[in-house]
């Protein structure tokens, strides 16, 4: 999975009509880092463990795998 894939999943999750959440709130709830999404958009890196936490958060909240 690339950063772009992960950002696509995050964007799709946040775009869902039943999800009323900002990028900052998403990062804070998913991995306790409100700047996560912004840093990813700026080309920042993340650990495999953090990526796994993000995908687990999305899956637990009903989005599962989001097709790009």
Secondary structure by P-SEA (a helix, b strand, c coil): ccaaaaaaaaaaaaacccccccaaaaaaaaccccaaaaaaaacccccaaaaaaaaaaaaaaccccccc
